[in-house]
Every structure is written in C-alpha cells, then in structure tokens.
Amino acid sequence: MADSAIKTVLVTGVTRGLGRAMADQFMTLGHTVVGCGRSRRAIEELRRLHGRPHDFEAVNVADDRQVAQWAARMLESHCPPDLLLNNAALMNRNAPLWELSVEEFDSIIDVNVKGVANLLRHFLPAMIAQKSGVVVNFSSGWGRSTAPEVAPYCATKYAIEGLTLALAQELPPGMAAVPLNPGIIDTDMLRSSWGDSAAHYPSPEEWSKRAVPFLLKLGPKDNGKSLSVR
C-alpha cells in the first residue's frame, strides 16, 4: 500500500496519552482508526466524536477472551490492520523490585507483555493471510537500558524487544515487525515516574505530529529493526 493510501490503523491504549494523540493525528490525515482502551467512558467519548468508519471498543488487552471477541468483531466489519500499534502499557510505581507486591508485578507483565501477545494471536493471522501489514510493538528507552525502581517496566520492554525481533523472523515477505522506542514524552505515565520534570519534554500531541508520518512510512524494509522516533 502506498504511503498516500488510506490505511486501517489499530491502536491499543487509544483513550489517553500517546494512543489518543496518535489516533487523533491518523484520523486528521484521513486514515481509519480502530482502537481499544479499558475506560468505557473514554471509549464512549471517542465514539461520540468519531463515527464510522472509525471503531472503538472497551477492551482489557490482558484478557485474551476479550481480545479474541473484539478481534472477531473488528475483522468481520473491517479489513485486517495495515498498521497494528501495540501501545497499551502500564508503569510500576517507583520502588525497589523487592518492595513491589505480586499483584503489582503481575499487572505490569499481563498488560505490557501478555497484552501484546494477545493482540498478535488474534489479529496477525488475518494480516498474514493477505501477506501485508506492519506490526509496531512499543518498546522504550528502558527496553534498551535500565534504571533503578522501574525493574518490572524494564523487564517488560526488554521482553518486547526480544519478542518483536523473533516475530520479525517468522513473518512472510511483505510484512514487518518493529520494536519502537517512542522517545521521552510528557505523559501521565512519565509523570508517575519523573514528576514535574516530565514537563521539559514534548506533549503527546506535539510528539504525534512527528511520530505518525514516521509510522506511516514503515514497511517491509524495516522488518526486524529496533527503531526510535527522532
């Protein structure tokens, strides 16, 4: 598909932060966005603001059953995604690893790693059948380096790097899988870790104006490359 063609873009974590900013920018450029998030209220707001052909659903990506049901509905009413953006993620509270409870640790793993696998499990077969499409699994600078008090988050993003690079070797020609470091953006997630110092970085809306054109240009030539938004 040419860069100028209308694309179907799937975005997880679409109700806030980078997901919402990307969705708004893709729609502004004329592309079709299907997305999910956990907040029913925020999903209803997106539905009010953006009708067909866009489509939004309240889905917890960590729940494989919910993802399977959503994928079945989406693939019945839409073509397979041209661009699948696994953006949904959680950040642990700042603390040494041994101070985090089982529940806190598991929630990060369930969303950041299992959630990505769930989306791939239920959407990739349709993309593979048409032998086209790009998967972008959102990594982080903390998927390629480390810092104290964010060990669970680092672990999940290192996992995303490995999972995506291995997936890239499994895809047929004409497709691509890319682990993407979005850079440092002033999101609620960053503020939960960095506090007010996050304000020194671009807002999601500013970032999306650079990121979305970058994402739209990704293709088979980028398969298996660990990339960053510059």
KEKE-3310 file (N, C-alpha, C; in steps of 0.2 Angstrom, whole numbers, plus 5000, padded with zeros to 4 digits):
npx = (5004:5003:5011:5002:4990:4974:4974:4970:4972:4976:4975:4981:4977:4970:4964:4970:4985:4999:4992:4980:4983:4990:4979:4971:4979:4981:4968:4965:4973:4966:4965:4959:4954:4954:4952:4956:4953:4954:4944:4928:4920:4929:4930:4917:4916:4926:4918:4907:4914:4920:4913:4909:4920:4928:4931:4929:4932:4929:4941:4951:4967:4975:4966:4963:4952:4943:4950:4950:4936:4934:4943:4937:4925:4930:4937:4927:4920:4929:4944:4959:4971:4982:4992:4997:4997:5004:5002:4997:5001:5007:5015:5025:5024:5037:5049:5060:5063:5060:5051:5039:5023:5016:5004:5006:5017:5013:5003:5009:5017:5006:4999:5009:5016:5009:4998:5002:5005:4992:4985:4993:4991:4977:4975:4985:4985:4975:4982:4993:4987:4984:4997:5002:5006:5011:5018:5019:5027:5027:5041:5054:5065:5069:5069:5080:5090:5093:5086:5085:5072:5062:5061:5052:5045:5056:5059:5048:5049:5061:5058:5048:5056:5064:5054:5048:5058:5061:5048:5049:5057:5049:5038:5030:5037:5035:5029:5031:5039:5042:5051:5048:5055:5048:5053:5056:5042:5030:5019:5006:5010:5024:5025:5022:5033:5044:5039:5036:5047:5045:5038:5047:5048:5041:5024:5011:5003:5011:5022:5016:5014:5026:5028:5018:5018:5031:5028:5019:5027:5033:5038:5041:5055:5059:5058:5062:5070:5076:5069:5068:5058:5063)
npy = (4994:5011:5025:5036:5031:5027:5020:5007:5008:5001:5004:5001:5005:5017:5028:5038:5048:5044:5035:5041:5053:5049:5042:5053:5061:5052:5051:5064:5065:5057:5043:5027:5023:5010:5006:5002:5003:5003:5011:5013:5025:5034:5028:5029:5042:5044:5037:5046:5057:5053:5045:5031:5028:5024:5015:5010:5001:4995:4987:4975:4972:4963:4952:4938:4932:4943:4950:4941:4941:4954:4955:4947:4953:4965:4961:4956:4967:4976:4978:4968:4975:4988:4994:4989:4994:4991:4999:5000:5001:4998:5007:5003:5008:5019:5010:4999:4983:4972:4977:4978:4971:4955:4956:4969:4967:4957:4963:4972:4964:4957:4966:4973:4963:4951:4956:4962:4950:4944:4952:4950:4937:4936:4945:4944:4932:4936:4946:4940:4931:4940:4944:4956:4971:4980:4978:4986:4986:4994:4999:5005:5017:5011:4999:4996:5000:5003:5007:5012:5006:5004:4992:4981:4987:4989:4976:4971:4979:4975:4962:4965:4969:4958:4948:4955:4955:4942:4938:4945:4937:4927:4931:4932:4937:4954:4959:4967:4968:4978:4984:4998:5013:5026:5038:5051:5057:5069:5062:5055:5043:5045:5056:5049:5043:5052:5064:5082:5085:5080:5089:5095:5089:5085:5086:5073:5077:5085:5077:5067:5073:5071:5058:5050:5052:5046:5033:5029:5028:5016:5000:4984:4985:4988:4978:4969:4978:4988:5002:5020:5035:5050)
npz = (5000:4996:5003:5003:5003:5010:5026:5037:5054:5069:5086:5102:5119:5117:5122:5129:5132:5122:5114:5111:5106:5094:5087:5085:5076:5066:5061:5057:5046:5038:5039:5044:5060:5071:5088:5105:5123:5141:5148:5148:5148:5142:5130:5125:5123:5113:5103:5101:5096:5085:5072:5061:5048:5059:5074:5090:5105:5122:5129:5139:5136:5142:5144:5136:5131:5130:5120:5109:5106:5103:5092:5083:5080:5074:5063:5056:5052:5047:5036:5038:5049:5042:5049:5064:5080:5095:5109:5122:5139:5156:5170:5183:5200:5207:5215:5224:5217:5226:5234:5228:5226:5222:5215:5209:5202:5193:5186:5178:5169:5163:5156:5148:5142:5140:5135:5123:5116:5115:5107:5095:5093:5089:5079:5070:5061:5051:5045:5040:5031:5021:5018:5021:5030:5045:5060:5075:5090:5105:5113:5123:5129:5141:5137:5132:5140:5157:5173:5191:5202:5192:5188:5184:5173:5165:5162:5155:5144:5138:5135:5125:5115:5112:5109:5098:5088:5086:5081:5069:5061:5058:5050:5034:5018:5014:5025:5041:5057:5071:5085:5094:5100:5107:5112:5124:5132:5138:5147:5157:5162:5162:5171:5182:5186:5184:5189:5190:5181:5169:5162:5154:5142:5125:5123:5121:5110:5102:5100:5092:5079:5073:5075:5069:5054:5053:5057:5047:5036:5038:5032:5024:5022:5035:5043:5058:5063:5077:5081:5083:5087:5080)
capx = (5000:5007:5010:4997:4983:4970:4976:4967:4977:4974:4979:4979:4978:4969:4960:4974:4992:5001:4987:4974:4987:4991:4973:4968:4983:4979:4961:4966:4976:4961:4966:4954:4957:4951:4956:4953:4956:4950:4939:4922:4918:4933:4928:4911:4918:4928:4913:4903:4917:4922:4909:4911:4922:4932:4928:4932:4929:4932:4944:4957:4971:4977:4961:4963:4945:4940:4954:4948:4930:4935:4946:4932:4920:4934:4939:4921:4917:4935:4949:4964:4975:4988:4997:4995:5001:5003:5004:4995:5006:5007:5021:5025:5026:5044:5051:5064:5059:5058:5045:5033:5019:5015:4999:5009:5022:5009:4999:5014:5018:5000:4997:5014:5019:5004:4993:5004:5004:4985:4983:4996:4987:4971:4975:4991:4983:4972:4987:4997:4984:4985:5004:5004:5004:5016:5016:5024:5026:5030:5046:5055:5072:5070:5069:5087:5094:5089:5086:5083:5065:5057:5063:5047:5044:5061:5059:5043:5051:5066:5054:5045:5062:5065:5048:5047:5064:5060:5042:5051:5060:5043:5033:5031:5039:5029:5027:5036:5038:5047:5050:5049:5056:5045:5057:5053:5036:5027:5013:5004:5015:5031:5025:5021:5040:5048:5036:5036:5052:5042:5036:5053:5048:5036:5017:5009:5001:5017:5026:5012:5015:5032:5028:5013:5022:5036:5025:5016:5032:5036:5036:5045:5062:5061:5057:5067:5074:5074:5069:5066:5056:5068)
capy = (5000:5017:5029:5041:5027:5027:5014:5005:5008:4998:5007:4999:5011:5023:5033:5043:5048:5043:5032:5046:5058:5046:5041:5060:5063:5047:5052:5070:5063:5053:5036:5024:5020:5006:5006:4999:5005:5000:5015:5013:5032:5037:5025:5032:5049:5043:5036:5052:5062:5050:5039:5027:5021:5023:5010:5010:4996:4995:4980:4975:4968:4957:4947:4935:4931:4950:4952:4937:4943:4961:4954:4943:4959:4970:4958:4955:4973:4980:4974:4967:4982:4989:4996:4987:4998:4989:5004:5000:4998:5001:5008:5001:5014:5019:5006:4993:4977:4968:4980:4978:4965:4950:4959:4975:4965:4953:4968:4975:4959:4955:4971:4975:4958:4946:4960:4962:4943:4943:4956:4947:4930:4936:4949:4943:4928:4939:4950:4935:4929:4944:4945:4963:4974:4982:4977:4991:4985:5000:4997:5011:5018:5007:4992:4995:5002:5001:5012:5009:5007:5003:4985:4977:4990:4987:4969:4970:4982:4971:4957:4967:4969:4951:4945:4958:4954:4935:4938:4948:4932:4922:4934:4931:4943:4959:4962:4969:4969:4983:4987:5006:5017:5032:5043:5054:5062:5071:5058:5053:5038:5048:5060:5045:5041:5058:5070:5088:5086:5077:5094:5098:5085:5086:5083:5068:5080:5088:5071:5063:5076:5068:5051:5047:5052:5041:5026:5028:5026:5010:4994:4978:4986:4990:4972:4967:4984:4992:5009:5026:5041:5056)
capz = (5000:4995:5009:5002:5003:5016:5029:5043:5059:5075:5091:5109:5124:5112:5126:5133:5131:5115:5110:5109:5101:5088:5084:5083:5071:5060:5058:5054:5040:5033:5040:5048:5066:5076:5094:5111:5129:5146:5151:5144:5147:5137:5123:5123:5121:5106:5098:5100:5092:5078:5070:5056:5048:5065:5078:5097:5110:5128:5130:5143:5132:5146:5144:5130:5129:5127:5114:5104:5104:5099:5085:5078:5078:5070:5057:5052:5049:5044:5034:5043:5050:5038:5054:5071:5085:5102:5113:5129:5144:5162:5173:5190:5205:5209:5221:5223:5215:5231:5238:5224:5228:5217:5211:5206:5196:5188:5182:5173:5164:5160:5150:5144:5138:5138:5131:5116:5113:5114:5100:5089:5092:5086:5073:5065:5056:5045:5041:5037:5025:5015:5017:5021:5036:5049:5067:5079:5097:5108:5117:5127:5131:5146:5134:5129:5145:5164:5179:5197:5204:5187:5185:5181:5167:5160:5161:5150:5137:5135:5133:5119:5110:5110:5106:5091:5084:5084:5077:5063:5058:5057:5046:5027:5014:5013:5031:5045:5064:5073:5091:5093:5106:5105:5115:5130:5130:5144:5148:5164:5164:5163:5177:5188:5187:5184:5192:5186:5177:5163:5158:5149:5136:5121:5124:5116:5103:5098:5098:5087:5073:5071:5075:5064:5047:5053:5057:5040:5031:5039:5028:5024:5023:5042:5047:5062:5065:5083:5079:5088:5084:5081)
cpx = (5004:5006:5004:4990:4980:4972:4971:4972:4973:4978:4976:4980:4976:4965:4964:4981:4994:4996:4982:4977:4988:4985:4970:4972:4982:4973:4961:4969:4972:4962:4960:4957:4952:4955:4952:4957:4951:4944:4933:4919:4922:4932:4922:4912:4921:4923:4909:4907:4919:4918:4912:4915:4927:4928:4932:4928:4933:4934:4950:4962:4974:4973:4961:4956:4942:4944:4951:4941:4930:4938:4941:4927:4924:4935:4933:4919:4923:4940:4955:4969:4981:4994:4994:5000:5000:5006:5002:5000:5005:5014:5020:5027:5034:5045:5056:5060:5056:5052:5039:5029:5018:5010:5002:5013:5018:5005:5003:5015:5012:4998:5003:5017:5013:4999:4995:5003:4997:4983:4986:4992:4981:4970:4980:4989:4980:4977:4991:4994:4984:4992:5006:5002:5011:5014:5022:5022:5030:5035:5047:5063:5074:5069:5076:5092:5090:5090:5083:5075:5060:5059:5058:5045:5050:5061:5054:5045:5057:5063:5051:5050:5063:5060:5047:5052:5063:5054:5044:5054:5054:5038:5035:5034:5033:5027:5033:5034:5043:5046:5052:5050:5053:5048:5054:5048:5033:5020:5012:5009:5022:5031:5024:5028:5045:5045:5036:5041:5050:5040:5041:5053:5042:5029:5016:5007:5006:5021:5022:5013:5021:5031:5024:5016:5027:5033:5022:5020:5035:5034:5041:5052:5064:5060:5063:5072:5072:5075:5067:5063:5061:5064)
cpy = (5006:5021:5034:5038:5028:5020:5013:5004:5006:5001:5004:5005:5017:5029:5039:5043:5048:5040:5037:5051:5055:5045:5048:5062:5058:5049:5059:5070:5059:5046:5033:5021:5016:5005:5003:5003:5002:5004:5016:5021:5035:5034:5028:5039:5049:5042:5042:5057:5059:5044:5035:5031:5019:5018:5009:5005:4996:4987:4980:4970:4962:4951:4944:4934:4938:4951:4948:4939:4950:4960:4951:4949:4963:4967:4956:4961:4978:4975:4973:4974:4982:4991:4994:4990:4995:4994:5004:4997:5002:5002:5006:5008:5013:5015:5001:4987:4973:4971:4980:4971:4961:4953:4965:4972:4961:4958:4971:4970:4957:4960:4972:4969:4953:4950:4961:4955:4942:4946:4952:4940:4930:4941:4947:4938:4931:4943:4946:4933:4933:4946:4952:4966:4975:4981:4982:4989:4990:4997:5004:5011:5013:4999:4991:4998:5001:5007:5009:5011:5007:4996:4981:4980:4989:4980:4968:4973:4978:4965:4958:4967:4962:4947:4948:4956:4946:4934:4940:4942:4926:4925:4933:4937:4948:4962:4964:4969:4973:4985:4994:5009:5024:5038:5046:5059:5063:5068:5057:5048:5040:5052:5055:5043:5047:5064:5076:5089:5083:5083:5097:5094:5087:5083:5078:5071:5082:5082:5067:5066:5074:5061:5047:5047:5047:5034:5025:5026:5019:5004:4988:4979:4987:4983:4970:4972:4987:4999:5014:5032:5047:5062)
cpz = (5000:5001:5009:5003:5010:5020:5035:5049:5066:5081:5098:5113:5120:5116:5129:5130:5124:5111:5107:5104:5094:5084:5081:5076:5065:5057:5055:5047:5035:5034:5044:5054:5070:5082:5100:5117:5135:5149:5146:5143:5142:5130:5121:5120:5114:5101:5096:5095:5085:5077:5064:5051:5054:5069:5084:5101:5116:5129:5134:5139:5136:5147:5137:5127:5126:5121:5108:5102:5100:5092:5080:5076:5073:5063:5052:5048:5046:5041:5039:5044:5045:5043:5061:5076:5092:5107:5120:5133:5150:5165:5180:5194:5206:5215:5219:5221:5221:5235:5234:5225:5221:5212:5207:5200:5191:5183:5176:5167:5160:5154:5145:5139:5135:5133:5124:5112:5111:5108:5094:5088:5088:5080:5067:5059:5050:5041:5037:5031:5019:5014:5016:5028:5040:5056:5071:5086:5101:5113:5121:5127:5136:5144:5131:5134:5152:5168:5185:5198:5198:5184:5182:5174:5162:5158:5155:5143:5134:5132:5126:5114:5108:5106:5099:5086:5082:5080:5070:5058:5056:5052:5039:5024:5013:5019:5035:5053:5067:5080:5091:5100:5104:5107:5121:5129:5137:5144:5155:5166:5166:5170:5183:5190:5188:5187:5187:5181:5170:5158:5153:5143:5132:5124:5119:5109:5099:5096:5092:5080:5069:5070:5070:5057:5047:5053:5050:5035:5032:5034:5028:5025:5030:5046:5051:5064:5072:5081:5084:5084:5086:5080)
residu = (MET:ALA:ASP:SER:ALA:ILE:LYS:THR:VAL:LEU:VAL:THR:GLY:VAL:THR:ARG:GLY:LEU:GLY:ARG:ALA:MET:ALA:ASP:GLN:PHE:MET:THR:LEU:GLY:HIS:THR:VAL:VAL:GLY:CYS:GLY:ARG:SER:ARG:ARG:ALA:ILE:GLU:GLU:LEU:ARG:ARG:LEU:HIS:GLY:ARG:PRO:HIS:ASP:PHE:GLU:ALA:VAL:ASN:VAL:ALA:ASP:ASP:ARG:GLN:VAL:ALA:GLN:TRP:ALA:ALA:ARG:MET:LEU:GLU:SER:HIS:CYS:PRO:PRO:ASP:LEU:LEU:LEU:ASN:ASN:ALA:ALA:LEU:MET:ASN:ARG:ASN:ALA:PRO:LEU:TRP:GLU:LEU:SER:VAL:GLU:GLU:PHE:ASP:SER:ILE:ILE:ASP:VAL:ASN:VAL:LYS:GLY:VAL:ALA:ASN:LEU:LEU:ARG:HIS:PHE:LEU:PRO:ALA:MET:ILE:ALA:GLN:LYS:SER:GLY:VAL:VAL:VAL:ASN:PHE:SER:SER:GLY:TRP:GLY:ARG:SER:THR:ALA:PRO:GLU:VAL:ALA:PRO:TYR:CYS:ALA:THR:LYS:TYR:ALA:ILE:GLU:GLY:LEU:THR:LEU:ALA:LEU:ALA:GLN:GLU:LEU:PRO:PRO:GLY:MET:ALA:ALA:VAL:PRO:LEU:ASN:PRO:GLY:ILE:ILE:ASP:THR:ASP:MET:LEU:ARG:SER:SER:TRP:GLY:ASP:SER:ALA:ALA:HIS:TYR:PRO:SER:PRO:GLU:GLU:TRP:SER:LYS:ARG:ALA:VAL:PRO:PHE:LEU:LEU:LYS:LEU:GLY:PRO:LYS:ASP:ASN:GLY:LYS:SER:LEU:SER:VAL:ARG)
# end
